[in-house]
């Protein structure tokens, strides 16, 4: 999807004061009604959340995969974003995932299932007693697991 197709959804563009962001660059976005916001001068922590996200994605995902094109990158990031926002433990949540399982499971009685994400780069584990509805991913890459939960479909490009 191109920027001009998504411009109606965007309200703000936040960037630092690097010289690569010229007035002409900002004018392109303001012409579409997007407000350009610059981070405060000499405030390295102003963009900390974005920097943390980019660093996490690089360390856990893109540094370990050879990206072969824009569509491949979009698909990989969609899978990782779904994993990050739903299953991956977060320090700020006391090592719990953002969307934890709705009930406690007796691990002695339940069977644990491993689901590889991104061709096995990341693994998600769940109790086998709860079956998630699945569908074929329309943009699955060759050699990847082609089953994703229904919630994932909204993230696929």
ZABA-740612 format. One record per residue: y, x, z of N, C-alpha, C in turn. Coordinates in steps of 0.05 Angstrom, whole numbers, plus 5000, padded with zeros to 4 digits. Layout:
REM ZABA-740612
YXZYXZYXZ...
//
This chain:
REM ZABA-740612
497750175000500050005000502550185000504350124983506850284980508950195000510850365005512950305025514550065017515150024991516749794983515349534988512649534989511149294996511149235026511449445043511449405071514249405084516349445068519049475079519949225094519048995085519848745099518848735128516548865133515448875160516849065179518149265168519349475184522149405193522849475218525549425228526949685235525449895243526750145252525250385240526850595235525750855228526751055249524951175263525751365284524951635275526951825274526352105267528152285283527352545283528952735298531252825280532753025289535153115275534653355257532253375247531553595229533253575204533953795192535653795168534253685143531553655144530153535121530753235119531753105140532452825139535452805132536052795107538752795097539952515098542552495092543852235091542752065069541952195047540752045025538051925033536452075049533951975059534451725076536351745094537051515111538051275095539551335074540751115058538550945044536351065037534150925024533150705043532950765068531850575088533950375096536450455099538550265107539050065085538650145060538949955037536949725039534649785051532549575054532849425080535049475095535449335120533949455144533049705142531649845164533650015178533849975205535750125221534550405226536150615220535250885225536250975252534451075269535051165296534251455298536151625306535551905310535051965339533152135345532652215373535152365384535552355410537852495421537652795416539952935414539953225409538853365434537353575428536253755449534653595470533053405461531353245478528453255468527053475474524353505463522353295472522853155494520952955503521452675492523552645476524252385466522152265448520652435435518652335416515852405426515552415453513052505465510652335458510952075458508751895452507651935424509451955405508552005377507252275374508452475387507252745386504452745399504052605420501452595433499452455415500252245402498452095384497652275360499552405348499052585325497152815334497652935357495953145366493153055372492852825384490152715389488652655364489952535344488652475319487752735305489552935306488853185293486453325307486553345334484453485348481753345346481753075349479252925350478252835323479952835303479052705278479652885253482152905245482653015219482253315217482253465239481653745238478753795233477053595236474153625233473053495208474753385191473953255167475553355143474253405121475553475096476553225083479153185082480352945070480652995040479652815024479652854995481652694979483152524993485152364979486552174998488552034987490151855003488551615013486851504996485151285005483151365026482051605023480151715043481651745070484051855069485651895094486251625107487051435091487651165102485151045115482851075103480350965114479551105140479751375140479051525163480951455186483451435181485451365202484951085212484250895195483650625203481250615222479150755215476750765233477450895259478951125258479651255283481551085301483450955288485250785303483850555317481950445303480250235315478750345339477550575336476050705358477950765381480250875375482250965396483250725411483950505397485050275411483050085424480550135419478549955430476450075448475550315441473150425455473650685469475550845460475951115471477151095499476151245519477351245546480051375545481851265562484651375564485151465592486551695595487151795622488951605637490751475624492651295638491251045648488850985639487350755648484950835665485151075678483051175695480451205680480551315656478251365639476751115631478250895629477050645619478150595591476650465574477750395547479750175548481550155529483549935528482249655527480049635513478649375511475849405522475549405549472949445561471049215556468449255560466549045557467148825577466748565569467548345586465948315612463648445614462048405638460548675644459748695669458248935677455348905668454149125661451449135650449749305668447449205675445449365691444149565671444849815674443850015656440850075658439749995681436850025684435249815667436449585663435149375648435949365619438349455613439349435585438649675569438549635543438049855525440749945514441350195513443850305504443650375474445550275459445650325430447950515423447350705406449450895397450250805369452850795364453950715338455650945328454751085307456351305297458851205282461151335287463651275274464451515257465551465234466351685216464051865209461751755203459451915195458252075217458651995242457552135265459452325279461852345269463852525282464452425310464552155313464952025339462651835343461751805368459751605374460751415395460151155391460750945410458150845422458150795448455750695461456250425473454250255470454449985481451749885491451749695508449249575518448049405496445449405492444149275471443948975474444548875498444148585503446248415489448548525482450748375469450848465440450148285422450248345393452948275382454248475369456848425356456348335328457948135318457748055290458548295273457248325250457848555233458248455204459648615189459948555160460048815146459748805120459949055104462849135100463449385106466149485103466749505073468949385064469549395035470349665026471349845044472250115035470550325049468050275054466350475068465950715049465950945060465551185044462651245040461851385019459051445015457951605039455651525048454351665070455251575097457251395099458151295124456651045132456650995158455550745168457250515156456050325143457650125129457949865145457049865170457349625186459649665206461349485207463649495226463849215239465049205262465448945275467648795261467748535264469648365250472548445256473048535281475748615288476648845271474849015262475449245246476649175219475848945208476648865181479748855179481148785200484048765198485349045195483949255202485049525200484449665174482449555160481749695135483849655114484449865099486549835078485649665055
//
